[in-house]
Amino acid sequence: MAKLGSNSAASKRRTAYVCSECGADYAKWQGQCEACGAWNSLAEIVLESAVQAKSPASRRSGWAGKIDAPKVTTLADVRHGEQARVSTGISEFDRVLGGGLAEGAVVLVGGDPGIGKSTLLLQALALMAPTMPGLYVTGEESLAQVAGRAVRLGLPLDGLQGLAETCVERILEHAVAARPKLIIADSIQTLWTESLTAAPGSVSQVRESAARLVRYAKETGTAVFLVGHVTKEGGIAGPRVLEHMVDAVLYFEGDSGSRFRVLRAFKNRFGAVNELGVFAMGDKGLREVPNPSAIFLSGASAGQPGSCVMVTREGTRPLLVEVQALVDASPLSNPRRVAVGLEGNRLAMLLAVLHRHGGIMVGDQDVFVNVVGGIRVQETAADLPVLLAVLSSLRDKPLADKTIAFGEVGLSGEIRPVPNGEERLREAATHGFKRAIVPKANAPKLPPKGIEVIAVERLSEALEQA
């Protein structure tokens, strides 16, 4: 009887509760996460028991042999240098990754269904096959479906290796035998490990499967791409700790009715964050757009009220995008404030500054603001263009032709400078703009040829010049 009791105690499941928002874990369930304050965000995970740890399935994970024990080392004695990069063959993809794919990097790629995640990774795998052999692991589709997509994209099938498997232990066994330098797991929500009894897609399975792939990548130098589903809120499904485990987090964005796709880096240990890559979806897959400013301005409403072109900066590149505004009398007691591509709270603040320091009242008007092309502008350089577009729509008068603007608007009505002002002006001059309304601190001593720079210090001055 004692023997039976000891076996049952050893095999008893040990559980914990992990917050899906921040990754904090607790011994028992509670309604609110104490770390981030989120409600009803704790999900149960099954921890590996002692019996499972000694099982053959867990022993199969020892792919790298004996590892030297770590020791304390002075950083001055550590060998370091520029991380070696391998080009994916797609320059826009390389830009977002920080110059190429680093050895042993683990990259999480998220996006809405059908946005082009699998297409982009399959194209990159085919282009890298001659120099960096890879393995495409599919858990959602059959190999026939993957091969059919490759044929439609015009990709060579000879250099592409595929595996239809969802068990992490089986995947790692095949990886040890095939020795690929690149693994694409599509998707992480379909993978599961034998050491846990939870269903595939659960928080515990996603977390443990990703941890084993990360460990394999770091110990063997194999680069790994993880494809992740997104929730209805736009975040990657699963625990937030998944984003902390990987080296880079990339999001695919784009309107369902547009053929343009934007790949944005939100985390990158090997490069700049907020870097942007622009692609166009066609019959042969995703095609890179080397000059996105020309694309975003191709249908610009020149000479129409409520439109202003701004120069935003995404990562290391300046982009010209059009900001549109529509101001109309509201039939509601509480007029609407709608912002697409901008932060809604900042729009409300800017309209208050426009009233207080510009003398323009829009309290009884509905205000709609949109950044054309599906671009989300996160920097404050959009403040001045937004207010100029709102004023243009309210007065039903267009801005002067070939005019651009950028600048941050403070609560006291001052126009504050933004980074890289001269580079923004050069980009505008390259696309034929003749007039620029910018903060005084961003005005260069020698403006680019062909463009008139109007430097302003106060919002009232900018409105007069517009």
Buried (B, 14 or more C-beta within 10 A) or exposed (E): EEEEEEEEEEEEEEBBBBBBBBBBBBEEEEEEBEEEEBEEBBBEBBBBBEEBEEEEBBEBBEEEEEEEEEEEEEEEEEEEEEBEBBBBBBEBBBBBBBBBBBBBBBBBBBBBEEBBBBBBBBBBBBBBBEEBBBBBBBBBBEEEEBBEBBEEBEBEEEBBBBBBBBBBBBBBBBBEEEEBBBBBBBBBBBBBBBBBEBEBBBBBBBBBBBBBBBBBBBBBEBBBBBBBBBEEEEBBBBBBBBBEBBBBBBBBBBEEEEEBBBBBBBBBEBBBBBBBBBBBBEEEBBBBBEEBBEBBBEEBEBEEBBBBBBBBBBBBBBBBBBBBBBBEEBEEEEBEBEBBBBBEEBBEBBBEBBEEBBEBEBEEBBBBBBBBBBBBBBBBBBBBBBBBBBBBBBEEEBBEEBBBBBBBBBEEBBBBBBEBBBBBBBBBBBBEBBBBBBBBEBBEEEBBEEBEBBBBBBBBBBBEBB
